[in-house]
Amino acid sequence: MKNMNSFLNTLKERIVVFDGAMGTNLQTQNLTLDDFGGLRFEGCNEHLLITKPSAVENVHAAFLEVGCDVVETNSFNGTSVDYSEYEIGHLAYDMNVKAARLAKRIASDYSTANRPRWVAGSMGPGRKLPTLGHITFRELKAAYHEQARGLIDGGVDLLIVETCQDLLQTKAALSGIFDYFEQIKRRVPVIAQVTIELFGTMLNGTEISAALTALEPFPIDVIGMNCGTGPKHMTESIRYLCENAPLPVSVLPNAGLPEVKDGEQHYDETPESFTAQIVHFAKDFGVNIVGGCCGTTPAHLKMVVEAMQRVSPKQRDAKLVPS
């Protein structure tokens, strides 16, 4: 509870900065198939926790070095459902413990009494959506329950359910998490972040207003948005959350929209243009947590960290009309 109160109290005092993209910054290390553990594990970033943990350590350290307050565990696709595609579903709990302990070890090197560094347990949407009939709600809830158990046992300070594209998936994750909290009689802060696509809704057509109302019954501590698009395209949705959500609001955009140049993926937001949008969200709308998603590098977050030192949280008095 001490870490929970520490994190939540800090949100009242200043804007908290999360790290940037894990995947993007692993790619810059030019990892080989052998680094991943062979062809079978190609693209499974989480398997690097076993085969090349130093690659993951490098990403955490790079973001902490530029002043980020929070790093996310390398567990985005960390449920047994996702691991089963690589025939390692039985390792899900142990992998989440490993992801948490690694991130905590690196964060502890940068944490001080005056400037604590926190570790957020990353819980992504997975590759199977219940609304499309890929998986049942019960199966998905059980998988998230197990992932939460691993991350908590590994020592994370908070959990972040992110890149949510399907409200049933989001509810399954939150149900699994809060059932586990009830089981162990303690909890950590929980952030829920949805992804709004270019067409203005979540993947299955849900608008931001409906998402906020649907998540109202869950005792989450922060609501926000990440991924999907760059910051410019998130403006109206973030404005809506800040005007209507009676909770702290987070925003972790991509570094713009990706495009392929010379066979490689590039994002169009420079550190300067990205940071300018983040400052706008903080000063004018009152977001409480900022950071980056796909395409964001330590250079992006270094500039965000410096800018946030000059911005105080805007006071909001949002009251959601009960559903």
ABEGO torsion letter per residue (X at the ends): XAAAAAAAAAAAABBBBBBBBAAAAAAAAGBBAAAAGEAAABGBAAAAAAABAAAAAAAAAAAAAAGBABBBBBAABABAAAAAAAGAAAAAAAAAAAAAAAAAAAAAAABBAABBBBBBBBBBAEABBAAAGABBAAAAAAAAAAAAAAAAAAGBABBBBBGBABAAAAAAAAAAAAAAAAAAGBBBBBBBBBBBBAAGBBAAGBBAAAAAAAAAABBBABBBBBEGBBAAAAAAAAAAAAAABABBBBBBBBBEBBBBBGGBBBBABBAAAAAAAAAAAAAAAGBABBEBBBGBBAAAAAAAAAAAAABBBBBBBBBBBBX
